[in-house]
Amino acid sequence: MSQNKGADGSINLGATGFIDKRARREYVILCLATFLIFFTNAHAALLAVVFESHGMPLADVGIILSSYGVPVVIFTLLTGAVAGRIGPLLTLKIGVGVMALAFMSLQWTAGWFLSALGSRVVQGVGYGLLFAPLMTYAQSRLSKHRFVYLLGVFSSMAPLAQAFGPPWADFIFFGFGDRYLFVIGVIPALIGFGLLFLLRSETTGPATSLFNFKTKSLKGKGIGLFAIFISGSIFGFLSSFMAGALHEKDLAIGWFFVASTAAMFTTRFLGLNHFGRFDLRLIVAGGLALMGLGFAIVAKGSLAADIAAGGLVFGAGYSVVYPVLTAWISEGLPSGERSGPQALFNAAFNAGLLMMPMPISYIIAWFGYQGALLSLTAIGWGMAGLLAWSRWKQKKV
C-alpha cells in the first residue's frame, strides 16, 4: 500500500506535505505569486546603475539603497502584531500593494536624491509588511511531513526571480534607458497581487506583538538569528552592487544570476530531503562557507566561466542556509505562535540584507568591487567558523 494512503485507501494529505487538498493548490498559486512579486523587486539590482546614470555620487546611492532597510526592519518587526489582528494574508496584500506603487513611483523620482529616497523608504514599508506574512502563510499550508523540503522549494521562488529579473531589467535599461523601466517592471508584481485574492484567508487570533512569544522558544537559537543576519548581509550584495561589479568586468550579469539560481534549485530539489540527518549548525556553516567562496571566485575571476563558477558555488551554499534556518526558528511552535519569532527572524535577515549597501559603498570607494567581495567572503567564513565551533563546544559538553 502506498505510504500516502490510509487503511481505507483514502489519500493521507498530511503525508503529501499539505494540510488539506485545497492547500496544495494554494501552495502552487502562492509560489507563482511570490515569483512575480520578487521579479519586480529584483529590479533593485539595477538601481545603483540607474541612480549613477543620473549623476548621483556613489555615497548618495549608498544612502538611498540602505535607507530601504530601516523601514523594512521596523515593519517586519511590526507584522507579528498586524498579522495577529487582520491575518497574514491581508497583511501580505497591503504590503505588496504599497511596495508596487512605491516601486512604480521611481519612474518619476529616480533623478533626484530626496524624491528617490522617499520612494525607496515607502517601498521598504511595503516589503517589511509582506515578507514575514508571506513565509507564515506558506508554512500554514504545510503539514509536518516534508515541511523543510516544501518550504525550501517555496523559498526558492524569490531567488529564482533574482535570476530572471536583473537580466530583464538590464535589457530594458540599456536598450531603452529608464523611461519605461519601472512602469514595465511593476507589471509582474501587480499580477502576483491579483493572484493573492485566490487564496483563503487565515483565521485571526488575539493580537500578537514581537515580544509576546515565550522566550524559551528561542533558547539555543540566538546563533541562528546572528547567522541569518550575516547571510542577509552577504546576499544583499547581489541586489545592490553585483550588477556594477560585473559591468566593471564587461560581463553580462546573467552569468552569475542564472548560474546561482540553477545551483540553488538543484540543491534544494535534490539535497534538502537528505540534510535532516546532519546537525543544523554544520549545514548552515557549510552553506555560508560556500557563499563566501563563490564571492571570492567572482572577485578574482575575469572570464565569464569564472563568474558562472562563482555563481554555482554561491547558489549551492545559499540554497541550504535560508530554509534550514527558517525551519529551525519555527521548530516546535504551533502555527498560531509563529508570527512573532518569524518576524524577528526575517527582521534579522533584512537588517543584514538592506543595511549592507552603505558600508559596502565606502569599501567599494576605497578598495573597489574586489575588496568589497573579499570582505564579505571573510565575514561568511568567520560566521561558518563560529557555527562549527558552537557545534564542537556542545559536543564537548
C-alpha positions as CSV (number, residue, x, y, z in Angstrom):
1,M,0.0,0.0,0.0
2,S,1.2,3.5,-0.8
3,Q,2.6,5.3,2.2
4,N,0.4,8.3,1.2
5,K,-2.8,6.3,1.7
6,G,-4.7,5.4,4.8
7,A,-6.1,2.0,5.7
8,D,-9.3,2.7,3.8
9,G,-7.5,3.6,0.6
10,S,-8.1,7.3,1.0
11,I,-5.2,9.7,0.4
12,N,-3.4,10.8,3.6
13,L,-3.0,14.5,2.7
14,G,-0.6,15.1,5.7
15,A,1.8,12.6,4.1
16,T,1.9,14.6,0.9
17,G,3.0,17.6,2.9
18,F,-0.2,19.7,2.8
19,I,-2.9,20.3,5.5
20,D,-5.7,19.6,3.0
21,K,-6.4,19.2,-0.7
22,R,-7.0,22.9,-1.3
23,A,-3.8,23.8,0.4
24,R,-1.8,22.1,-2.4
25,R,-3.4,24.4,-5.0
26,E,-2.9,27.4,-2.8
27,Y,0.8,26.5,-2.4
28,V,1.2,26.5,-6.1
29,I,-0.6,29.8,-6.5
30,L,1.5,31.3,-3.7
31,C,4.7,30.1,-5.4
32,L,3.7,31.8,-8.6
33,A,2.6,35.0,-6.9
34,T,5.9,35.1,-4.9
35,F,8.0,34.7,-8.1
36,L,6.1,37.5,-9.8
37,I,6.3,39.9,-6.8
38,F,10.0,39.3,-6.4
39,F,10.6,39.5,-10.1
40,T,9.6,43.1,-9.8
41,N,11.6,43.6,-6.6
42,A,14.7,42.1,-8.3
43,H,14.9,45.2,-10.5
44,A,16.7,46.7,-7.4
45,A,19.9,45.1,-8.8
46,L,19.9,47.9,-11.4
47,L,19.1,50.8,-9.0
48,A,22.7,51.7,-8.3
49,V,23.4,51.9,-12.1
50,V,20.2,53.9,-12.7
51,F,21.0,56.4,-9.9
52,E,24.6,56.8,-11.1
53,S,23.3,57.4,-14.7
54,H,21.5,60.5,-13.3
55,G,24.8,61.8,-11.9
56,M,24.3,60.8,-8.2
57,P,27.6,60.3,-6.2
58,L,28.2,56.7,-5.1
59,A,27.9,57.8,-1.4
60,D,24.3,59.2,-2.1
61,V,23.5,56.0,-3.9
62,G,24.6,54.0,-0.9
63,I,22.4,56.1,1.4
64,I,19.3,55.6,-0.8
65,L,19.9,51.8,-1.0
66,S,20.5,51.5,2.7
67,S,17.5,53.7,3.7
68,Y,15.3,51.0,2.3
69,G,16.4,48.7,5.1
70,V,15.3,50.9,8.0
71,P,11.5,50.7,7.3
72,V,11.9,47.1,6.2
73,V,13.3,46.1,9.6
74,I,10.8,48.2,11.6
75,F,7.7,47.0,9.7
76,T,8.9,43.4,9.6
77,L,9.0,43.5,13.4
78,L,5.5,45.0,13.5
79,T,4.0,42.4,11.2
80,G,3.6,40.0,14.2
81,A,1.1,42.3,15.7
82,V,-0.5,43.4,12.5
83,A,-0.9,39.8,11.2
84,G,-2.4,38.8,14.6
85,R,-5.1,41.4,14.2
86,I,-6.0,41.2,10.5
87,G,-4.4,37.9,9.4
88,P,-1.3,37.2,7.4
89,L,-3.0,37.2,4.0
90,L,-4.5,40.7,4.3
91,T,-1.2,42.0,5.7
92,L,0.6,40.4,2.7
93,K,-1.9,42.1,0.3
94,I,-1.3,45.5,1.9
95,G,2.4,45.1,1.8
96,V,2.5,44.1,-1.9
97,G,0.2,47.0,-2.9
98,V,2.4,49.6,-1.1
99,M,5.6,48.1,-2.5
100,A,4.4,48.0,-6.0
101,L,3.1,51.6,-6.0
102,A,6.3,52.9,-4.5
103,F,8.4,51.0,-7.0
104,M,6.5,52.4,-9.9
105,S,6.9,55.9,-8.5
106,L,10.7,55.6,-9.1
107,Q,9.8,56.2,-12.8
108,W,9.4,59.9,-11.9
109,T,11.6,60.2,-8.8
110,A,14.9,58.4,-9.7
111,G,16.6,61.5,-10.9
112,W,16.6,63.4,-7.6
113,F,18.1,62.3,-4.3
114,L,15.3,63.3,-1.9
115,S,12.4,62.0,-4.1
116,A,14.2,58.7,-4.8
117,L,14.9,58.4,-1.1
118,G,11.2,58.8,-0.4
119,S,10.2,56.2,-2.9
120,R,12.7,53.7,-1.5
121,V,11.6,54.3,2.1
122,V,7.9,53.7,1.2
123,Q,8.9,50.7,-0.8
124,G,10.7,49.4,2.3
125,V,7.5,49.8,4.3
126,G,5.7,47.6,1.8
127,Y,8.4,45.0,1.7
128,G,8.5,44.9,5.5
129,L,4.8,44.3,5.7
130,L,4.9,41.4,3.2
131,F,7.9,39.3,4.0
132,A,7.1,37.7,7.3
133,P,3.4,37.1,6.5
134,L,4.4,35.5,3.2
135,M,6.5,32.9,5.0
136,T,3.9,32.5,7.8
137,Y,1.1,31.9,5.2
138,A,3.2,29.4,3.3
139,Q,4.0,27.5,6.4
140,S,0.3,27.4,7.3
141,R,-0.4,25.4,4.1
142,L,2.1,22.7,5.1
143,S,2.0,19.7,7.4
144,K,5.0,18.4,9.3
145,H,5.7,15.8,6.6
146,R,8.2,17.1,4.1
147,F,8.0,20.5,5.8
148,V,11.6,21.6,5.2
149,Y,11.6,20.3,1.7
150,L,8.4,22.1,0.6
151,L,9.4,25.3,2.5
152,G,12.7,25.2,0.7
153,V,11.1,24.9,-2.7
154,F,8.7,27.8,-1.8
155,S,11.6,30.0,-0.6
156,S,13.4,29.3,-3.9
157,M,10.8,31.5,-5.7
158,A,12.4,34.7,-4.6
159,P,15.9,33.8,-5.6
160,L,14.5,32.3,-8.9
161,A,13.1,35.7,-9.6
162,Q,16.6,37.1,-8.9
163,A,17.9,35.0,-11.8
164,F,15.5,36.5,-14.4
165,G,14.6,39.9,-13.0
166,P,18.1,41.6,-13.2
167,P,18.9,40.4,-16.7
168,W,15.4,41.6,-17.9
169,A,15.9,45.0,-16.2
170,D,19.4,45.1,-17.7
171,F,17.9,44.6,-21.2
172,I,15.2,47.3,-20.7
173,F,17.6,49.9,-19.2
174,F,20.4,49.5,-21.7
175,G,18.0,49.2,-24.6
176,F,15.6,52.0,-23.7
177,G,17.0,53.8,-20.7
178,D,14.9,54.2,-17.6
179,R,12.0,55.8,-19.4
180,Y,10.0,52.5,-19.1
181,L,12.0,50.5,-16.6
182,F,9.7,51.0,-13.6
183,V,6.3,51.1,-15.4
184,I,7.1,47.8,-17.2
185,G,8.8,46.3,-14.2
186,V,5.8,46.7,-11.9
187,I,3.5,44.6,-14.1
188,P,4.6,41.2,-12.7
189,A,4.0,42.4,-9.1
190,L,0.5,43.6,-10.0
191,I,-0.3,40.2,-11.5
192,G,1.1,38.5,-8.3
193,F,-1.0,40.9,-6.2
194,G,-4.1,39.7,-8.1
195,L,-3.3,36.0,-7.5
196,L,-3.3,36.6,-3.8
197,F,-7.1,37.0,-4.0
198,L,-7.4,33.4,-4.9
199,L,-6.2,32.3,-1.5
200,R,-8.2,31.5,1.6
201,S,-7.9,34.0,4.5
202,E,-6.4,32.7,7.7
203,T,-8.4,32.8,10.9
204,T,-7.2,35.6,13.0
205,G,-6.4,35.2,16.7
206,P,-5.6,37.5,19.5
207,A,-3.3,40.4,18.5
208,T,0.3,39.5,18.8
209,S,3.5,41.5,19.1
210,L,7.1,40.8,18.7
211,F,7.6,40.0,22.4
212,N,4.5,38.0,23.3
213,F,6.0,34.6,22.5
214,K,7.7,32.6,25.1
215,T,11.4,33.4,25.3
216,K,12.2,29.7,25.7
217,S,11.0,29.2,22.1
218,L,14.3,30.9,21.1
219,K,16.5,29.1,23.5
220,G,19.7,28.0,21.7
221,K,18.6,29.8,18.6
222,G,20.4,33.1,19.1
223,I,23.3,32.0,17.0
224,G,20.8,31.1,14.2
225,L,19.5,34.7,14.3
226,F,23.0,36.0,14.0
227,A,23.7,33.6,11.2
228,I,20.7,34.8,9.2
229,F,21.8,38.4,9.7
230,I,25.2,37.5,8.2
231,S,23.6,35.6,5.4
232,G,21.4,38.6,4.6
233,S,24.5,40.9,4.6
234,I,26.2,38.7,2.0
235,F,23.1,38.1,-0.1
236,G,22.4,41.8,-0.1
237,F,25.4,42.5,-2.3
238,L,23.5,40.8,-5.1
239,S,20.6,43.2,-5.1
240,S,22.8,46.3,-4.6
241,F,26.2,46.1,-6.3
242,M,26.7,42.8,-8.1
243,A,25.5,44.4,-11.4
244,G,28.1,47.1,-11.0
245,A,30.8,44.6,-10.2
246,L,30.1,42.6,-13.3
247,H,29.7,45.6,-15.6
248,E,33.2,46.7,-14.4
249,K,34.5,43.4,-15.8
250,D,32.5,43.9,-19.0
251,L,30.5,40.8,-18.4
252,A,26.7,40.2,-18.5
253,I,25.1,39.9,-15.1
254,G,23.2,36.8,-16.2
255,W,26.4,34.7,-15.9
256,F,26.2,35.0,-12.1
257,F,22.5,35.2,-11.5
258,V,21.4,32.3,-13.8
259,A,24.2,30.0,-12.5
260,S,23.5,30.7,-8.9
261,T,19.8,30.1,-9.3
262,A,20.4,26.8,-11.2
263,A,22.6,25.6,-8.4
264,M,20.1,26.8,-5.8
265,F,17.2,24.9,-7.3
266,T,19.3,21.8,-7.9
267,T,20.5,21.7,-4.3
268,R,17.0,22.3,-2.9
269,F,15.2,19.8,-5.0
270,L,17.8,17.0,-4.7
271,G,19.5,17.8,-1.4
272,L,17.2,19.1,1.3
273,N,15.4,15.8,1.8
274,H,18.8,14.3,2.9
275,F,20.0,17.0,5.2
276,G,17.9,16.1,8.2
277,R,20.5,13.6,9.4
278,F,23.1,16.3,10.0
279,D,23.4,19.0,12.7
280,L,21.7,22.2,11.6
281,R,24.7,24.4,12.6
282,L,27.0,22.4,10.4
283,I,24.6,22.6,7.4
284,V,24.4,26.3,7.8
285,A,28.2,26.6,8.3
286,G,28.8,24.7,5.1
287,G,26.4,26.9,3.2
288,L,27.9,30.2,4.5
289,A,31.4,28.9,3.6
290,L,30.3,28.2,0.0
291,M,28.6,31.6,-0.3
292,G,31.9,33.2,0.7
293,L,33.9,31.0,-1.7
294,G,31.6,32.0,-4.5
295,F,32.2,35.7,-3.9
296,A,36.0,35.0,-3.8
297,I,35.8,33.3,-7.2
298,V,33.9,36.3,-8.6
299,A,36.3,38.8,-7.1
300,K,39.4,37.1,-8.6
301,G,37.8,36.0,-11.9
302,S,37.9,37.8,-15.2
303,L,36.2,35.4,-17.6
304,A,32.5,34.5,-18.0
305,A,33.3,30.9,-16.9
306,D,34.8,32.3,-13.6
307,I,31.7,34.3,-12.9
308,A,29.4,31.3,-13.6
309,A,31.5,29.1,-11.4
310,G,31.3,31.6,-8.6
311,G,27.5,31.8,-9.1
312,L,27.2,28.0,-8.9
313,V,29.2,27.8,-5.7
314,F,27.3,30.7,-4.1
315,G,23.9,29.3,-5.1
316,A,24.7,25.9,-3.7
317,G,25.6,27.5,-0.4
318,Y,22.7,29.9,-0.1
319,S,20.2,27.1,-1.1
320,V,20.6,25.5,2.3
321,V,21.1,28.5,4.6
322,Y,17.7,30.2,4.5
323,P,15.3,27.3,4.5
324,V,17.2,25.4,7.2
325,L,17.3,28.4,9.5
326,T,13.6,29.3,8.7
327,A,12.6,25.8,9.8
328,W,14.8,25.9,12.8
329,I,13.3,29.2,14.2
330,S,9.8,27.7,13.8
331,E,10.7,24.3,15.2
332,G,8.4,23.1,18.0
333,L,5.9,26.0,17.6
334,P,2.2,25.7,16.6
335,S,1.1,27.6,13.5
336,G,-0.6,30.3,15.6
337,E,2.5,31.2,17.5
338,R,5.0,31.5,14.6
339,S,4.3,35.2,13.7
340,G,6.4,36.8,16.4
341,P,9.5,34.5,16.1
342,Q,9.2,34.6,12.3
343,A,9.0,38.4,12.3
344,L,12.2,38.6,14.4
345,F,13.9,36.1,12.1
346,N,13.0,38.0,9.0
347,A,13.9,41.3,10.6
348,A,17.4,39.9,11.3
349,F,17.8,38.7,7.7
350,N,16.5,42.0,6.2
351,A,18.7,44.1,8.6
352,G,21.7,42.4,7.0
353,L,20.3,42.4,3.5
354,L,19.3,46.1,3.4
355,M,21.7,47.9,5.7
356,M,24.7,46.5,4.0
357,P,24.8,48.9,1.0
358,M,26.0,51.9,3.0
359,P,29.2,50.5,4.5
360,I,29.9,48.5,1.3
361,S,29.6,51.6,-0.8
362,Y,32.6,53.0,1.2
363,I,34.6,49.8,0.9
364,I,34.0,50.0,-2.9
365,A,35.1,53.6,-3.0
366,W,38.3,52.7,-1.1
367,F,39.2,49.2,-2.3
368,G,37.0,48.6,-5.4
369,Y,34.4,45.9,-6.0
370,Q,37.0,43.2,-5.5
371,G,37.8,44.5,-2.0
372,A,34.0,44.5,-1.2
373,L,33.6,40.9,-2.4
374,L,36.6,39.7,-0.4
375,S,35.4,41.5,2.7
376,L,32.0,39.6,2.5
377,T,33.9,36.4,1.9
378,A,35.8,36.9,5.2
379,I,32.6,37.6,7.0
380,G,30.9,34.5,5.7
381,W,33.9,32.3,6.6
382,G,34.0,33.8,10.0
383,M,30.4,33.0,10.7
384,A,30.9,29.5,9.4
385,G,33.8,29.0,11.8
386,L,31.7,30.3,14.7
387,L,28.9,27.8,13.9
388,A,31.4,24.9,13.7
389,W,33.0,26.0,17.0
390,S,29.5,26.2,18.6
391,R,28.8,22.6,17.5
392,W,32.2,21.4,18.7
393,K,31.7,23.1,22.1
394,Q,28.2,21.5,22.5
395,K,29.6,18.0,21.8
396,K,32.3,18.5,24.5
397,V,29.6,19.4,27.0
